Amino acid sequence: MNTSTSGGHDARRANAYALHLELGLPIGGAAPAAVKFASVTGIDKGILDVAACRVAESGWACVIAIYADEEAAAPHWYLALVPHAEGVIATKVIPAAIGDGDPLVLMTEDRRQQFAVSECGHLIAVPVEAAARRARSHRNAAKRIAATAETLAPFCTGEPSPGDLFVDSAGNIRTAAPFAA
């Protein structure tokens, strides 16, 4: 997450945690999820290259929220980086709600591929559901993420927490250091 301003950082952390939860991933489980979340203001080839290398090395997928500017309260769009046998798939995705109580899925912008979180916490390609293609499902997902982020906001203030991911202007992805015991 980008930490240029603490207010922006807190809102971005709340949004990342909200997306994390709405995709069906628990926070603070016994085993870390194989999907990581990050945010950045704008993205360029350098940032994308470093992020893709990190995903290829770790084997973890990464969903990056791309913000239009430092003051933006919600992401302008999302980018999913998913490990693949041939390297890393990088694709623009849109969260979609396919059912009221179901976890969100990520639909590619061209609406030809859909990703969901598997039972073991991996981001995997799944058959495309017609409901995920509808603009209404994208609006409903955005509302769910925003409502969850608003609920989480009071808990997302202050310094970074273990597991937070940060993308700096040079494209370096790092995690916050764990708290000392």
C-alpha positions in Angstrom: 0.0 0.0 0.0 1.2 3.5 -0.7 2.0 5.4 2.5 2.5 8.9 1.3 -0.3 10.1 3.5 -1.6 8.3 6.6 -5.2 9.0 5.8 -4.8 7.5 2.4 -2.9 4.6 3.8 -5.7 3.8 6.3 -8.4 4.0 3.7 -6.4 1.8 1.4 -5.7 -0.7 4.1 -9.4 -0.9 4.9 -10.2 -1.4 1.2 -7.6 -4.2 0.9 -8.9 -6.0 3.9 -12.5 -5.5 2.7 -11.7 -7.1 -0.7 -9.8 -9.8 1.2 -12.8 -10.7 3.3 -15.4 -10.3 0.4 -13.4 -12.7 -1.7 -13.9 -15.3 1.1 -10.4 -15.2 2.7 -10.2 -15.0 6.5 -7.9 -12.5 8.1 -5.4 -13.9 10.6 -6.0 -17.6 9.9 -3.6 -20.3 10.9 -2.1 -20.6 7.4 -1.4 -17.5 5.4 -3.5 -17.1 2.2 -1.8 -17.6 -1.1 -3.4 -14.3 -2.3 -1.8 -11.0 -1.3 -3.2 -7.5 -1.7 -1.4 -4.3 -2.5 -2.2 -0.8 -3.7 -0.4 1.9 -5.6 -1.1 5.3 -7.1 -0.8 4.7 -10.8 1.2 1.8 -12.3 3.9 1.6 -14.9 6.0 -1.1 -16.6 8.7 -0.9 -13.8 6.2 -1.5 -11.0 4.5 -4.3 -13.0 7.8 -6.0 -13.8 8.9 -6.0 -10.1 5.5 -7.2 -8.9 5.3 -10.0 -11.5 8.8 -11.2 -10.5 7.7 -11.3 -6.9 4.6 -13.3 -7.8 6.6 -15.7 -9.9 9.2 -16.2 -7.1 6.6 -16.6 -4.3 3.9 -18.5 -6.2 1.3 -16.3 -4.5 -1.2 -14.3 -6.5 -1.5 -10.6 -5.9 -4.4 -8.3 -6.4 -3.2 -4.7 -6.7 -5.7 -1.8 -6.3 -4.7 1.0 -8.6 -5.7 4.5 -7.3 -6.1 7.5 -9.6 -4.3 9.8 -7.2 -3.2 10.1 -3.5 -6.6 11.5 -2.4 -8.7 8.8 -4.0 -11.0 7.0 -1.5 -11.6 4.0 -3.7 -9.5 2.2 -6.3 -9.8 3.3 -9.9 -9.3 -0.3 -11.0 -7.7 -3.6 -10.0 -4.9 -5.7 -11.5 -4.6 -9.4 -10.8 -1.2 -11.1 -11.0 -1.6 -14.9 -11.0 1.2 -17.5 -11.2 0.9 -19.7 -14.3 3.0 -22.5 -15.7 4.3 -20.1 -18.4 5.0 -17.3 -16.0 2.6 -14.8 -14.6 -0.8 -13.7 -15.9 -1.4 -10.0 -15.4 -4.9 -8.9 -16.1 -7.3 -6.0 -15.3 -10.1 -7.4 -13.1 -13.4 -6.2 -11.8 -14.9 -7.6 -8.6 -18.3 -9.2 -9.2 -21.0 -10.4 -6.8 -22.7 -13.5 -8.1 -24.9 -14.0 -5.1 -25.8 -12.1 -1.9 -24.1 -14.5 0.4 -21.4 -15.8 -1.9 -17.8 -14.6 -2.0 -17.0 -12.1 -4.7 -15.2 -13.3 -7.8 -12.8 -11.3 -10.1 -14.0 -11.0 -13.7 -11.4 -10.0 -16.4 -12.2 -6.8 -18.2 -12.9 -8.6 -21.4 -15.3 -10.9 -19.5 -13.8 -14.1 -20.8 -12.2 -15.3 -17.6 -13.2 -15.4 -14.0 -11.1 -15.9 -10.9 -12.2 -17.1 -7.5 -10.6 -18.1 -4.2 -10.3 -21.9 -3.8 -11.0 -23.8 -0.6 -7.3 -23.8 0.1 -6.9 -20.0 -0.4 -5.5 -19.8 -3.9 -6.8 -17.5 -6.6 -7.8 -19.8 -9.5 -9.4 -19.5 -12.9 -13.0 -20.9 -12.8 -15.7 -21.2 -15.4 -17.3 -17.8 -16.2 -20.7 -17.3 -14.7 -23.2 -15.2 -16.6 -24.1 -13.2 -13.5 -20.5 -12.1 -13.1 -20.6 -10.4 -16.5 -23.4 -8.1 -15.6 -22.7 -4.5 -14.7 -25.1 -4.9 -11.8 -22.9 -7.6 -10.3 -19.9 -5.2 -10.5 -21.9 -2.4 -8.8 -23.1 -4.7 -6.1 -19.5 -5.9 -5.5 -18.3 -2.3 -5.2 -21.0 -1.6 -2.7 -20.1 -4.6 -0.6 -16.4 -3.7 -0.6 -17.2 -0.1 0.3 -19.5 -1.1 3.1 -17.0 -3.6 4.5 -14.2 -1.1 4.2 -16.3 1.5 6.1 -16.9 -1.1 8.9 -13.2 -1.9 9.0 -11.9 1.7 8.8 -11.8 2.3 12.6 -9.5 -0.8 12.9 -7.2 0.3 10.1 -5.5 3.3 11.6 -1.9 3.9 12.6 1.2 1.9 11.6 1.2 -1.0 9.1 0.2 -4.4 10.4 2.0 -7.7 9.6 0.9 -8.9 6.2 0.3 -5.4 4.8 1.9 -5.1 1.4 3.3 -1.9 0.1 4.3 -1.0 -3.5 6.7 2.0 -3.5 7.3 4.4 -6.5 10.2 2.2 -7.6 7.9 -0.9 -7.8 9.4 -2.6 -4.8 6.8 -4.8 -3.0 7.5 -5.3 0.7 5.6 -6.4 3.8 5.5 -4.7 7.1 7.8 -6.1 9.7 6.0 -8.3 12.2 5.4 -6.8 15.6 8.1 -7.7 18.2 6.8 -10.2 20.7 
